[in-house]
């Protein structure tokens, strides 16, 4: 489970729940009071204020969400970074992959239904293996996408 998925699931329980990162922990708040959390750098580490946690609405569901997050390997919790592949210096010098045909073109960074312009590390490695993408991968640049 990703942190973003846990946050969304927790905040869907009630408008009185919120979640954020503070002091190297993924913290859960009920009515702005910290009630539980998951250690960011440790697997299987779940923290709760037992006297408060047990009396929370939906505490069983909250426990299940946090348990799943705590069991998730550390490298799978964060959202993967995505990158633009800069083929040459120009506003339209970015790699685009057609979502319907899979063909490569070079254009701007606008991504929509037709073209993919943001790629994860894994996606970039897959592109490097394709014979139909004639790029010198040692010469392209990678720019972090938002």
PyMOL commands that place a pseudoatom at each C-alpha (Angstrom):
pseudoatom trace, name=CA, resn=UNK, resi=1, chain=A, elem=C, hetatm=0, pos=[0.000, 0.000, 0.000]
pseudoatom trace, name=CA, resn=UNK, resi=2, chain=A, elem=C, hetatm=0, pos=[1.281, 3.441, -0.905]
pseudoatom trace, name=CA, resn=UNK, resi=3, chain=A, elem=C, hetatm=0, pos=[1.205, 6.323, 1.591]
pseudoatom trace, name=CA, resn=UNK, resi=4, chain=A, elem=C, hetatm=0, pos=[-1.146, 8.200, -0.716]
pseudoatom trace, name=CA, resn=UNK, resi=5, chain=A, elem=C, hetatm=0, pos=[-3.558, 5.231, -0.793]
pseudoatom trace, name=CA, resn=UNK, resi=6, chain=A, elem=C, hetatm=0, pos=[-3.494, 4.942, 3.005]
pseudoatom trace, name=CA, resn=UNK, resi=7, chain=A, elem=C, hetatm=0, pos=[-4.143, 8.684, 3.411]
pseudoatom trace, name=CA, resn=UNK, resi=8, chain=A, elem=C, hetatm=0, pos=[-7.087, 8.525, 1.015]
pseudoatom trace, name=CA, resn=UNK, resi=9, chain=A, elem=C, hetatm=0, pos=[-8.586, 5.446, 2.742]
pseudoatom trace, name=CA, resn=UNK, resi=10, chain=A, elem=C, hetatm=0, pos=[-8.179, 6.964, 6.206]
pseudoatom trace, name=CA, resn=UNK, resi=11, chain=A, elem=C, hetatm=0, pos=[-9.687, 10.301, 5.263]
pseudoatom trace, name=CA, resn=UNK, resi=12, chain=A, elem=C, hetatm=0, pos=[-12.598, 8.469, 3.625]
pseudoatom trace, name=CA, resn=UNK, resi=13, chain=A, elem=C, hetatm=0, pos=[-13.524, 6.964, 7.015]
pseudoatom trace, name=CA, resn=UNK, resi=14, chain=A, elem=C, hetatm=0, pos=[-14.642, 10.331, 8.357]
pseudoatom trace, name=CA, resn=UNK, resi=15, chain=A, elem=C, hetatm=0, pos=[-14.071, 14.026, 7.737]
pseudoatom trace, name=CA, resn=UNK, resi=16, chain=A, elem=C, hetatm=0, pos=[-12.614, 14.127, 11.252]
pseudoatom trace, name=CA, resn=UNK, resi=17, chain=A, elem=C, hetatm=0, pos=[-9.610, 11.992, 10.198]
pseudoatom trace, name=CA, resn=UNK, resi=18, chain=A, elem=C, hetatm=0, pos=[-6.478, 13.366, 8.576]
pseudoatom trace, name=CA, resn=UNK, resi=19, chain=A, elem=C, hetatm=0, pos=[-3.000, 12.021, 7.882]
pseudoatom trace, name=CA, resn=UNK, resi=20, chain=A, elem=C, hetatm=0, pos=[0.436, 13.494, 7.177]
pseudoatom trace, name=CA, resn=UNK, resi=21, chain=A, elem=C, hetatm=0, pos=[4.174, 13.026, 7.659]
pseudoatom trace, name=CA, resn=UNK, resi=22, chain=A, elem=C, hetatm=0, pos=[5.830, 14.441, 10.752]
pseudoatom trace, name=CA, resn=UNK, resi=23, chain=A, elem=C, hetatm=0, pos=[8.904, 13.349, 12.714]
pseudoatom trace, name=CA, resn=UNK, resi=24, chain=A, elem=C, hetatm=0, pos=[9.682, 10.537, 10.244]
pseudoatom trace, name=CA, resn=UNK, resi=25, chain=A, elem=C, hetatm=0, pos=[6.277, 8.937, 10.775]
pseudoatom trace, name=CA, resn=UNK, resi=26, chain=A, elem=C, hetatm=0, pos=[3.075, 8.636, 8.791]
pseudoatom trace, name=CA, resn=UNK, resi=27, chain=A, elem=C, hetatm=0, pos=[0.692, 10.072, 11.407]
pseudoatom trace, name=CA, resn=UNK, resi=28, chain=A, elem=C, hetatm=0, pos=[-3.073, 9.753, 11.737]
pseudoatom trace, name=CA, resn=UNK, resi=29, chain=A, elem=C, hetatm=0, pos=[-5.120, 12.419, 13.494]
pseudoatom trace, name=CA, resn=UNK, resi=30, chain=A, elem=C, hetatm=0, pos=[-8.682, 12.366, 14.740]
pseudoatom trace, name=CA, resn=UNK, resi=31, chain=A, elem=C, hetatm=0, pos=[-10.083, 15.826, 15.392]
pseudoatom trace, name=CA, resn=UNK, resi=32, chain=A, elem=C, hetatm=0, pos=[-6.506, 17.139, 15.036]
pseudoatom trace, name=CA, resn=UNK, resi=33, chain=A, elem=C, hetatm=0, pos=[-5.193, 14.868, 17.816]
pseudoatom trace, name=CA, resn=UNK, resi=34, chain=A, elem=C, hetatm=0, pos=[-2.502, 12.363, 16.851]
pseudoatom trace, name=CA, resn=UNK, resi=35, chain=A, elem=C, hetatm=0, pos=[-3.850, 8.897, 17.483]
pseudoatom trace, name=CA, resn=UNK, resi=36, chain=A, elem=C, hetatm=0, pos=[-1.685, 6.467, 15.520]
pseudoatom trace, name=CA, resn=UNK, resi=37, chain=A, elem=C, hetatm=0, pos=[1.109, 6.169, 13.025]
pseudoatom trace, name=CA, resn=UNK, resi=38, chain=A, elem=C, hetatm=0, pos=[3.470, 4.014, 11.023]
pseudoatom trace, name=CA, resn=UNK, resi=39, chain=A, elem=C, hetatm=0, pos=[7.245, 4.418, 11.194]
pseudoatom trace, name=CA, resn=UNK, resi=40, chain=A, elem=C, hetatm=0, pos=[8.557, 5.561, 7.817]
pseudoatom trace, name=CA, resn=UNK, resi=41, chain=A, elem=C, hetatm=0, pos=[11.876, 3.688, 8.015]
pseudoatom trace, name=CA, resn=UNK, resi=42, chain=A, elem=C, hetatm=0, pos=[10.748, 0.399, 9.572]
pseudoatom trace, name=CA, resn=UNK, resi=43, chain=A, elem=C, hetatm=0, pos=[8.548, -2.399, 8.316]
pseudoatom trace, name=CA, resn=UNK, resi=44, chain=A, elem=C, hetatm=0, pos=[5.854, -3.808, 10.659]
pseudoatom trace, name=CA, resn=UNK, resi=45, chain=A, elem=C, hetatm=0, pos=[6.097, -0.771, 12.943]
pseudoatom trace, name=CA, resn=UNK, resi=46, chain=A, elem=C, hetatm=0, pos=[2.672, 0.466, 14.021]
pseudoatom trace, name=CA, resn=UNK, resi=47, chain=A, elem=C, hetatm=0, pos=[2.203, 3.002, 16.824]
pseudoatom trace, name=CA, resn=UNK, resi=48, chain=A, elem=C, hetatm=0, pos=[-1.043, 3.885, 18.542]
pseudoatom trace, name=CA, resn=UNK, resi=49, chain=A, elem=C, hetatm=0, pos=[-2.222, 5.756, 21.577]
pseudoatom trace, name=CA, resn=UNK, resi=50, chain=A, elem=C, hetatm=0, pos=[-4.181, 2.784, 22.863]
pseudoatom trace, name=CA, resn=UNK, resi=51, chain=A, elem=C, hetatm=0, pos=[-6.388, 4.689, 25.296]
pseudoatom trace, name=CA, resn=UNK, resi=52, chain=A, elem=C, hetatm=0, pos=[-7.597, 6.908, 22.439]
pseudoatom trace, name=CA, resn=UNK, resi=53, chain=A, elem=C, hetatm=0, pos=[-7.353, 4.508, 19.508]
pseudoatom trace, name=CA, resn=UNK, resi=54, chain=A, elem=C, hetatm=0, pos=[-9.718, 1.878, 20.911]
pseudoatom trace, name=CA, resn=UNK, resi=55, chain=A, elem=C, hetatm=0, pos=[-12.522, 4.435, 21.252]
pseudoatom trace, name=CA, resn=UNK, resi=56, chain=A, elem=C, hetatm=0, pos=[-12.244, 5.931, 17.783]
pseudoatom trace, name=CA, resn=UNK, resi=57, chain=A, elem=C, hetatm=0, pos=[-15.027, 5.499, 15.259]
pseudoatom trace, name=CA, resn=UNK, resi=58, chain=A, elem=C, hetatm=0, pos=[-14.031, 2.938, 12.622]
pseudoatom trace, name=CA, resn=UNK, resi=59, chain=A, elem=C, hetatm=0, pos=[-10.988, 1.936, 14.702]
pseudoatom trace, name=CA, resn=UNK, resi=60, chain=A, elem=C, hetatm=0, pos=[-11.047, -1.606, 13.283]
pseudoatom trace, name=CA, resn=UNK, resi=61, chain=A, elem=C, hetatm=0, pos=[-10.957, -0.304, 9.706]
pseudoatom trace, name=CA, resn=UNK, resi=62, chain=A, elem=C, hetatm=0, pos=[-8.259, 2.192, 10.643]
pseudoatom trace, name=CA, resn=UNK, resi=63, chain=A, elem=C, hetatm=0, pos=[-6.229, -0.610, 12.191]
pseudoatom trace, name=CA, resn=UNK, resi=64, chain=A, elem=C, hetatm=0, pos=[-6.532, -2.695, 9.012]
pseudoatom trace, name=CA, resn=UNK, resi=65, chain=A, elem=C, hetatm=0, pos=[-5.398, 0.210, 6.808]
pseudoatom trace, name=CA, resn=UNK, resi=66, chain=A, elem=C, hetatm=0, pos=[-2.403, 0.988, 9.015]
pseudoatom trace, name=CA, resn=UNK, resi=67, chain=A, elem=C, hetatm=0, pos=[-1.502, -2.689, 9.345]
pseudoatom trace, name=CA, resn=UNK, resi=68, chain=A, elem=C, hetatm=0, pos=[-1.468, -3.095, 5.574]
pseudoatom trace, name=CA, resn=UNK, resi=69, chain=A, elem=C, hetatm=0, pos=[0.713, -0.008, 5.243]
pseudoatom trace, name=CA, resn=UNK, resi=70, chain=A, elem=C, hetatm=0, pos=[3.086, -1.237, 7.966]
pseudoatom trace, name=CA, resn=UNK, resi=71, chain=A, elem=C, hetatm=0, pos=[3.439, -4.609, 6.203]
pseudoatom trace, name=CA, resn=UNK, resi=72, chain=A, elem=C, hetatm=0, pos=[4.237, -3.013, 2.839]
pseudoatom trace, name=CA, resn=UNK, resi=73, chain=A, elem=C, hetatm=0, pos=[7.961, -3.106, 2.004]
pseudoatom trace, name=CA, resn=UNK, resi=74, chain=A, elem=C, hetatm=0, pos=[9.532, 0.329, 2.474]
pseudoatom trace, name=CA, resn=UNK, resi=75, chain=A, elem=C, hetatm=0, pos=[10.472, 0.782, -1.174]
pseudoatom trace, name=CA, resn=UNK, resi=76, chain=A, elem=C, hetatm=0, pos=[6.884, 0.133, -2.287]
pseudoatom trace, name=CA, resn=UNK, resi=77, chain=A, elem=C, hetatm=0, pos=[5.197, 2.706, -0.027]
pseudoatom trace, name=CA, resn=UNK, resi=78, chain=A, elem=C, hetatm=0, pos=[6.204, 5.926, -1.764]
pseudoatom trace, name=CA, resn=UNK, resi=79, chain=A, elem=C, hetatm=0, pos=[4.897, 7.060, -5.103]
pseudoatom trace, name=CA, resn=UNK, resi=80, chain=A, elem=C, hetatm=0, pos=[7.397, 6.322, -7.857]
pseudoatom trace, name=CA, resn=UNK, resi=81, chain=A, elem=C, hetatm=0, pos=[9.151, 9.309, -9.361]
pseudoatom trace, name=CA, resn=UNK, resi=82, chain=A, elem=C, hetatm=0, pos=[8.468, 9.988, -13.007]
pseudoatom trace, name=CA, resn=UNK, resi=83, chain=A, elem=C, hetatm=0, pos=[10.721, 11.601, -15.568]
pseudoatom trace, name=CA, resn=UNK, resi=84, chain=A, elem=C, hetatm=0, pos=[10.537, 13.298, -18.939]
pseudoatom trace, name=CA, resn=UNK, resi=85, chain=A, elem=C, hetatm=0, pos=[13.034, 12.021, -21.507]
pseudoatom trace, name=CA, resn=UNK, resi=86, chain=A, elem=C, hetatm=0, pos=[14.661, 15.076, -23.094]
pseudoatom trace, name=CA, resn=UNK, resi=87, chain=A, elem=C, hetatm=0, pos=[15.841, 14.024, -26.554]
pseudoatom trace, name=CA, resn=UNK, resi=88, chain=A, elem=C, hetatm=0, pos=[17.177, 17.422, -27.659]
pseudoatom trace, name=CA, resn=UNK, resi=89, chain=A, elem=C, hetatm=0, pos=[17.167, 21.026, -26.454]
pseudoatom trace, name=CA, resn=UNK, resi=90, chain=A, elem=C, hetatm=0, pos=[13.882, 22.557, -27.518]
pseudoatom trace, name=CA, resn=UNK, resi=91, chain=A, elem=C, hetatm=0, pos=[10.419, 23.056, -26.071]
pseudoatom trace, name=CA, resn=UNK, resi=92, chain=A, elem=C, hetatm=0, pos=[9.329, 20.158, -28.245]
pseudoatom trace, name=CA, resn=UNK, resi=93, chain=A, elem=C, hetatm=0, pos=[12.336, 17.923, -27.625]
pseudoatom trace, name=CA, resn=UNK, resi=94, chain=A, elem=C, hetatm=0, pos=[10.677, 15.332, -25.363]
pseudoatom trace, name=CA, resn=UNK, resi=95, chain=A, elem=C, hetatm=0, pos=[9.987, 11.660, -25.970]
pseudoatom trace, name=CA, resn=UNK, resi=96, chain=A, elem=C, hetatm=0, pos=[6.301, 10.871, -26.509]
pseudoatom trace, name=CA, resn=UNK, resi=97, chain=A, elem=C, hetatm=0, pos=[4.864, 7.359, -26.813]
pseudoatom trace, name=CA, resn=UNK, resi=98, chain=A, elem=C, hetatm=0, pos=[1.513, 6.997, -28.562]
pseudoatom trace, name=CA, resn=UNK, resi=99, chain=A, elem=C, hetatm=0, pos=[-0.866, 5.202, -26.170]
pseudoatom trace, name=CA, resn=UNK, resi=100, chain=A, elem=C, hetatm=0, pos=[-2.713, 3.502, -29.038]
pseudoatom trace, name=CA, resn=UNK, resi=101, chain=A, elem=C, hetatm=0, pos=[0.067, 2.491, -31.435]
pseudoatom trace, name=CA, resn=UNK, resi=102, chain=A, elem=C, hetatm=0, pos=[3.091, 2.430, -29.102]
pseudoatom trace, name=CA, resn=UNK, resi=103, chain=A, elem=C, hetatm=0, pos=[5.070, 4.464, -31.639]
pseudoatom trace, name=CA, resn=UNK, resi=104, chain=A, elem=C, hetatm=0, pos=[7.627, 7.041, -30.608]
pseudoatom trace, name=CA, resn=UNK, resi=105, chain=A, elem=C, hetatm=0, pos=[7.604, 10.712, -31.504]
pseudoatom trace, name=CA, resn=UNK, resi=106, chain=A, elem=C, hetatm=0, pos=[9.265, 13.839, -30.177]
pseudoatom trace, name=CA, resn=UNK, resi=107, chain=A, elem=C, hetatm=0, pos=[7.076, 16.713, -29.009]
pseudoatom trace, name=CA, resn=UNK, resi=108, chain=A, elem=C, hetatm=0, pos=[6.265, 18.687, -25.844]
pseudoatom trace, name=CA, resn=UNK, resi=109, chain=A, elem=C, hetatm=0, pos=[5.611, 17.384, -22.299]
pseudoatom trace, name=CA, resn=UNK, resi=110, chain=A, elem=C, hetatm=0, pos=[1.810, 17.565, -22.501]
pseudoatom trace, name=CA, resn=UNK, resi=111, chain=A, elem=C, hetatm=0, pos=[0.404, 14.204, -21.519]
pseudoatom trace, name=CA, resn=UNK, resi=112, chain=A, elem=C, hetatm=0, pos=[-3.161, 13.165, -22.259]
pseudoatom trace, name=CA, resn=UNK, resi=113, chain=A, elem=C, hetatm=0, pos=[-5.175, 10.261, -23.584]
pseudoatom trace, name=CA, resn=UNK, resi=114, chain=A, elem=C, hetatm=0, pos=[-3.114, 10.000, -26.754]
pseudoatom trace, name=CA, resn=UNK, resi=115, chain=A, elem=C, hetatm=0, pos=[0.484, 10.303, -25.552]
pseudoatom trace, name=CA, resn=UNK, resi=116, chain=A, elem=C, hetatm=0, pos=[2.609, 9.253, -22.607]
pseudoatom trace, name=CA, resn=UNK, resi=117, chain=A, elem=C, hetatm=0, pos=[5.423, 11.643, -21.740]
pseudoatom trace, name=CA, resn=UNK, resi=118, chain=A, elem=C, hetatm=0, pos=[6.211, 10.722, -18.097]
pseudoatom trace, name=CA, resn=UNK, resi=119, chain=A, elem=C, hetatm=0, pos=[8.091, 7.521, -17.348]
pseudoatom trace, name=CA, resn=UNK, resi=120, chain=A, elem=C, hetatm=0, pos=[9.170, 5.677, -14.182]
pseudoatom trace, name=CA, resn=UNK, resi=121, chain=A, elem=C, hetatm=0, pos=[12.649, 4.163, -13.873]
pseudoatom trace, name=CA, resn=UNK, resi=122, chain=A, elem=C, hetatm=0, pos=[11.154, 0.785, -14.760]
pseudoatom trace, name=CA, resn=UNK, resi=123, chain=A, elem=C, hetatm=0, pos=[9.369, 2.266, -17.785]
pseudoatom trace, name=CA, resn=UNK, resi=124, chain=A, elem=C, hetatm=0, pos=[12.603, 3.878, -18.988]
pseudoatom trace, name=CA, resn=UNK, resi=125, chain=A, elem=C, hetatm=0, pos=[14.427, 0.557, -18.718]
pseudoatom trace, name=CA, resn=UNK, resi=126, chain=A, elem=C, hetatm=0, pos=[11.693, -1.052, -20.841]
pseudoatom trace, name=CA, resn=UNK, resi=127, chain=A, elem=C, hetatm=0, pos=[12.014, 1.711, -23.448]
pseudoatom trace, name=CA, resn=UNK, resi=128, chain=A, elem=C, hetatm=0, pos=[15.769, 1.151, -23.635]
pseudoatom trace, name=CA, resn=UNK, resi=129, chain=A, elem=C, hetatm=0, pos=[15.133, -2.456, -24.643]
pseudoatom trace, name=CA, resn=UNK, resi=130, chain=A, elem=C, hetatm=0, pos=[12.945, -1.509, -27.603]
pseudoatom trace, name=CA, resn=UNK, resi=131, chain=A, elem=C, hetatm=0, pos=[14.564, -1.690, -31.020]
pseudoatom trace, name=CA, resn=UNK, resi=132, chain=A, elem=C, hetatm=0, pos=[12.051, 0.747, -32.521]
pseudoatom trace, name=CA, resn=UNK, resi=133, chain=A, elem=C, hetatm=0, pos=[13.232, 3.665, -30.360]
pseudoatom trace, name=CA, resn=UNK, resi=134, chain=A, elem=C, hetatm=0, pos=[16.456, 4.873, -32.013]
pseudoatom trace, name=CA, resn=UNK, resi=135, chain=A, elem=C, hetatm=0, pos=[17.887, 6.948, -29.181]
pseudoatom trace, name=CA, resn=UNK, resi=136, chain=A, elem=C, hetatm=0, pos=[21.398, 7.124, -27.797]
pseudoatom trace, name=CA, resn=UNK, resi=137, chain=A, elem=C, hetatm=0, pos=[20.416, 6.694, -24.155]
pseudoatom trace, name=CA, resn=UNK, resi=138, chain=A, elem=C, hetatm=0, pos=[23.806, 8.031, -23.031]
pseudoatom trace, name=CA, resn=UNK, resi=139, chain=A, elem=C, hetatm=0, pos=[22.996, 11.388, -24.624]
pseudoatom trace, name=CA, resn=UNK, resi=140, chain=A, elem=C, hetatm=0, pos=[19.385, 11.966, -23.564]
pseudoatom trace, name=CA, resn=UNK, resi=141, chain=A, elem=C, hetatm=0, pos=[18.623, 13.846, -20.339]
pseudoatom trace, name=CA, resn=UNK, resi=142, chain=A, elem=C, hetatm=0, pos=[16.035, 12.989, -17.729]
pseudoatom trace, name=CA, resn=UNK, resi=143, chain=A, elem=C, hetatm=0, pos=[13.993, 15.741, -16.094]
pseudoatom trace, name=CA, resn=UNK, resi=144, chain=A, elem=C, hetatm=0, pos=[11.885, 15.053, -13.050]
pseudoatom trace, name=CA, resn=UNK, resi=145, chain=A, elem=C, hetatm=0, pos=[8.174, 15.336, -13.840]
pseudoatom trace, name=CA, resn=UNK, resi=146, chain=A, elem=C, hetatm=0, pos=[5.721, 16.772, -11.325]
for i in range(1, 146): cmd.bond("trace and resi %d" % i, "trace and resi %d" % (i + 1))
show_as sticks, trace
zoom trace
